[in-house]
Amino acid sequence: MKLTESELKKELEAMSGWEYKDGSIIKEFKTGNFPNTMALTAGIGSLCQQYDHHPDYLTLKYSSVTVAFSTHTEDGITEKDINIAKEIEKLRLFL
């Protein structure tokens, strides 16, 4: 079920660096170097397959990865988006 505006705001306040923009929740991760960029990108891809929830976009640069999520079937942000964002945050601990 699509989160209300107040629910989304509350969730994002607790998630450092994530923002709501253009209908998606988005974060840019600074990785420091290309090997870390590739490792984070692979980790995000693996989580997306595991959760069967894929990003609106996943953009990588030499030392950063930007990812955006929304739930198209609900036309907005749902717990699925919040949950995968929280799982991605855990990957960051390994870089």
Backbone as JSON, one array per atom type, in Angstrom:
{
  "sequence": "MKLTESELKKELEAMSGWEYKDGSIIKEFKTGNFPNTMALTAGIGSLCQQYDHHPDYLTLKYSSVTVAFSTHTEDGITEKDINIAKEIEKLRLFL",
  "N": [[0.83, -1.17, 0.0], [0.49, 2.23, -0.77], [2.47, 4.7, 0.8], [1.43, 7.33, 2.99], [1.84, 10.9, 2.75], [2.77, 11.92, 5.2], [3.67, 9.57, 6.46], [5.72, 8.82, 4.72], [7.44, 11.03, 4.98], [8.2, 10.74, 7.68], [9.57, 8.26, 7.58], [11.72, 8.91, 5.84], [13.05, 10.84, 7.33], [14.37, 9.31, 9.16], [16.25, 8.05, 7.65], [19.26, 8.51, 6.63], [20.34, 10.73, 4.17], [18.61, 9.87, 2.14], [16.12, 10.97, -0.13], [12.98, 12.31, -1.26], [12.08, 12.59, -4.54], [10.86, 13.56, -7.64], [8.87, 11.54, -7.63], [10.12, 9.29, -6.62], [12.15, 7.57, -4.13], [15.42, 8.54, -3.42], [18.96, 8.18, -3.42], [22.35, 9.19, -3.35], [25.31, 7.48, -3.18], [28.51, 7.92, -2.01], [31.39, 6.4, -2.99], [34.13, 6.41, -3.13], [36.01, 5.1, -4.8], [36.49, 3.26, -7.9], [36.46, 0.34, -7.68], [34.96, 0.03, -5.28], [32.59, 1.23, -6.09], [31.71, -0.59, -8.05], [31.39, -2.86, -6.44], [29.34, -2.06, -4.67], [27.29, -1.59, -6.52], [26.92, -4.18, -7.57], [26.07, -5.45, -5.22], [23.66, -4.09, -4.71], [22.22, -4.87, -6.97], [22.02, -7.63, -6.48], [20.46, -7.65, -4.11], [18.12, -6.54, -5.13], [17.24, -8.53, -6.87], [16.86, -10.59, -5.02], [14.79, -9.54, -3.42], [12.91, -9.14, -5.34], [12.36, -6.6, -6.33], [12.93, -3.86, -8.1], [15.12, -1.12, -9.03], [14.07, 2.21, -10.05], [16.0, 3.6, -11.37], [19.52, 3.05, -11.62], [22.48, 4.44, -11.27], [25.86, 4.62, -12.06], [28.99, 6.07, -11.34], [32.48, 6.94, -11.45], [33.19, 7.17, -8.67], [30.78, 7.01, -7.27], [27.39, 5.97, -6.62], [24.09, 6.17, -7.64], [20.79, 5.61, -6.7], [17.33, 4.92, -7.24], [14.01, 4.39, -6.13], [10.62, 3.33, -6.53], [7.22, 2.19, -6.28], [5.65, 0.99, -8.86], [3.18, -0.27, -9.33], [1.64, 0.74, -7.31], [1.78, 3.37, -7.74], [3.53, 5.11, -6.36], [5.38, 5.52, -3.27], [6.13, 2.74, -1.27], [6.18, 0.38, 1.49], [7.87, -1.57, 0.5], [9.77, -0.15, -0.97], [10.98, 1.38, 1.02], [11.98, -0.64, 2.67], [13.88, -1.98, 1.0], [15.65, 0.1, 0.59], [16.65, 0.41, 3.18], [17.98, -2.04, 3.43], [19.98, -1.72, 1.5], [21.45, 0.27, 2.73], [22.74, -1.23, 4.68], [24.6, -2.63, 3.16], [26.44, -0.69, 2.64], [28.05, -0.6, 4.85], [30.11, -2.33, 4.4], [31.91, -1.17, 2.7]],
  "CA": [[0.0, 0.0, 0.0], [1.22, 3.48, -0.9], [2.62, 5.46, 2.03], [0.92, 8.69, 2.99], [2.9, 11.91, 2.76], [3.35, 11.99, 6.55], [4.41, 8.32, 6.69], [6.95, 8.91, 3.93], [8.3, 12.02, 5.62], [8.73, 10.12, 8.9], [10.55, 7.25, 7.19], [12.9, 9.55, 5.27], [13.77, 11.53, 8.41], [15.19, 8.3, 9.85], [17.13, 7.42, 6.67], [20.25, 9.52, 6.27], [20.71, 10.93, 2.77], [17.55, 9.54, 1.2], [15.17, 12.05, -0.34], [11.88, 12.07, -2.19], [12.25, 13.48, -5.69], [10.27, 13.09, -8.9], [8.08, 10.33, -7.45], [10.94, 8.17, -6.14], [13.12, 7.85, -3.09], [16.69, 8.58, -4.13], [20.17, 8.48, -2.65], [23.66, 9.05, -3.98], [26.32, 6.93, -2.29], [29.9, 8.2, -2.36], [32.1, 5.14, -2.77], [35.56, 6.66, -2.99], [36.8, 4.58, -5.91], [35.73, 2.42, -8.83], [36.17, -0.99, -7.15], [33.85, 0.13, -4.34], [31.4, 1.51, -6.9], [31.26, -1.85, -8.65], [30.94, -3.76, -5.37], [28.04, -1.6, -4.21], [26.35, -1.82, -7.61], [26.63, -5.62, -7.58], [25.29, -5.74, -4.02], [22.31, -3.57, -4.93], [21.59, -5.76, -7.94], [21.7, -8.89, -5.81], [19.32, -7.41, -3.23], [16.93, -6.31, -5.95], [16.79, -9.85, -7.32], [16.39, -11.32, -3.84], [13.51, -8.97, -2.98], [12.07, -8.98, -6.52], [11.95, -5.19, -6.36], [14.04, -3.3, -8.86], [15.13, 0.34, -8.98], [13.66, 3.02, -11.19], [17.28, 3.7, -12.05], [20.76, 2.79, -10.87], [23.49, 5.13, -12.04], [27.17, 4.56, -11.43], [30.09, 6.9, -11.83], [33.74, 6.42, -10.93], [33.21, 7.05, -7.21], [29.45, 7.16, -6.67], [26.26, 5.21, -7.13], [22.8, 6.78, -7.31], [19.71, 4.64, -6.88], [15.99, 5.46, -7.01], [12.96, 3.37, -6.05], [9.19, 3.58, -6.3], [6.43, 1.01, -6.59], [4.82, 1.41, -9.99], [1.81, -0.8, -9.2], [0.94, 1.58, -6.33], [1.97, 4.75, -8.18], [4.12, 5.88, -5.27], [6.35, 4.87, -2.39], [5.54, 1.77, -0.36], [7.13, -0.25, 2.42], [8.86, -2.29, -0.3], [10.83, 0.79, -1.31], [11.67, 1.73, 2.27], [12.72, -1.83, 3.13], [15.07, -2.23, 0.19], [16.58, 1.19, 0.88], [17.31, 0.07, 4.45], [18.9, -3.14, 3.16], [21.11, -1.14, 0.78], [22.26, 0.95, 3.74], [23.57, -2.25, 5.34], [25.7, -2.94, 2.26], [27.38, 0.43, 2.75], [28.94, -0.89, 5.96], [31.22, -3.16, 3.93], [32.81, -0.41, 1.83]],
  "C": [[0.89, 1.25, 0.0], [1.27, 4.22, 0.45], [1.98, 6.84, 1.89], [2.11, 9.65, 3.01], [3.56, 11.98, 4.14], [4.13, 10.73, 6.89], [5.75, 8.36, 5.96], [7.94, 9.88, 4.57], [8.96, 11.44, 6.87], [9.82, 9.1, 8.58], [11.84, 7.91, 6.7], [13.71, 10.31, 6.32], [14.72, 10.58, 9.13], [16.22, 7.65, 8.93], [18.08, 8.47, 6.11], [20.54, 9.55, 4.77], [19.65, 10.58, 1.75], [16.6, 10.72, 1.1], [14.09, 11.62, -1.31], [12.0, 13.09, -3.31], [11.64, 12.82, -6.92], [9.56, 11.74, -8.76], [8.84, 9.12, -6.95], [11.7, 8.57, -4.88], [14.49, 7.62, -3.7], [17.83, 8.81, -3.14], [21.39, 8.29, -3.54], [24.64, 8.58, -2.91], [27.7, 7.29, -2.82], [30.71, 6.96, -2.0], [33.61, 5.3, -2.64], [36.43, 6.18, -4.13], [35.96, 3.62, -6.75], [35.49, 1.0, -8.31], [35.01, -0.98, -6.14], [32.53, 0.41, -5.05], [30.84, 0.22, -7.48], [30.74, -2.82, -7.6], [29.55, -3.35, -4.88], [26.97, -1.85, -5.27], [25.95, -3.3, -7.68], [25.77, -6.02, -6.38], [23.85, -5.27, -4.16], [21.56, -4.48, -5.9], [21.17, -7.08, -7.32], [20.5, -8.74, -4.88], [18.03, -7.25, -4.03], [16.37, -7.64, -6.47], [16.19, -10.64, -6.17], [15.0, -10.84, -3.41], [12.5, -8.81, -4.11], [11.47, -7.57, -6.57], [13.13, -4.41, -6.93], [13.96, -1.78, -8.92], [14.54, 0.98, -10.24], [14.89, 3.3, -12.04], [18.41, 3.47, -11.06], [21.87, 3.36, -11.74], [24.82, 5.04, -11.33], [28.14, 5.48, -12.14], [31.35, 6.34, -11.18], [33.68, 6.2, -9.41], [31.86, 7.35, -6.56], [28.43, 6.27, -7.36], [25.0, 5.95, -6.69], [21.71, 5.76, -7.64], [18.38, 5.3, -6.51], [14.97, 4.32, -7.04], [11.58, 4.01, -5.94], [8.48, 2.27, -6.64], [5.4, 1.4, -7.65], [3.39, 0.93, -9.87], [0.98, 0.01, -8.21], [1.04, 3.07, -6.69], [2.5, 5.63, -7.04], [5.13, 5.08, -4.49], [5.61, 3.97, -1.42], [6.61, 1.25, 0.6], [8.2, -1.04, 1.67], [10.05, -1.4, -0.62], [11.66, 1.14, -0.07], [12.53, 0.55, 2.73], [13.97, -2.09, 2.3], [16.1, -1.13, 0.39], [17.35, 0.9, 2.17], [18.3, -1.07, 4.27], [20.15, -2.63, 2.42], [22.03, -0.4, 1.75], [23.19, -0.03, 4.46], [24.77, -2.63, 4.48], [26.83, -1.9, 2.42], [28.4, 0.18, 3.85], [30.18, -1.65, 5.53], [32.19, -2.42, 3.04], [33.79, 0.4, 2.62]]
}
